[in-house]
């Protein structure tokens, strides 16, 4: 113990006697900025990659994450379902993404709630139709109030045409892709995708395919767009660790 104490004191006095060197902290560069065109191209590329993995005569249906209650009538800060955000860039609840594939024909549709001023006063701003298109790059947008009618048509494979705008979505798909739990023991998946899981179990005559493997594979390899964002995160961490190291050096009197 005495030997250790002696060594520690010698090391401390030796380091304290060294001249202070210039700071080695590298300041984080500004966050990368992307134009609407660049973001739209990236999101379109991702959606096209998903379509390429889908079987012919199929449909992908994705629901937004549900708000999580914090206490009484207060929710946590909303966090979108990862894969829906990956394809649309949208951070609002109540959204549904539908992509169909039939031969060379592909359709992309978003169900989005209309803005409600009273709701916005309590829960924050909602997207307008123009903002949805500006963020996602998608043009076919239907009021979320028509989503139940679409799901009913999907169950019965009946034709669906939106009342507003007359947009039609093919519903005679042979396979329905949804984000589903990976087995009965997947408690996290059952909690996060309980709406999809319930829909699939209620409609056992339809063929459901879990879309999770598609996203798991595609998101392994990052695009140049994503690498710029990741590099910025690395730069922030590098600066933080450097600052932390200098703080410890100051405490030791180096």
Secondary structure, DSSP 4 states (H G I P E B T S, - for coil): -HHHHHHHHHHHHHHHHSPPPPP-PPPPPPPP---HHHHHHHHHHHHHHHHHHSPSSEEEEEEPPPP-EEETTEEPPP---HHHHHHH----TT-EEEEEEETTEEEEEEEEPPP-HHHHHHH-----HHHHHHHH----EEEGGGHHHHHHHHHHT--EE-TTT--EE----SEEEE---SSTT-HHHHHHTHHHHHHHHH-TTS-EEE-HHHHHHHTTSPPHHHHHHHHHHHHHHHHHHHHHHHHHHHHHT-
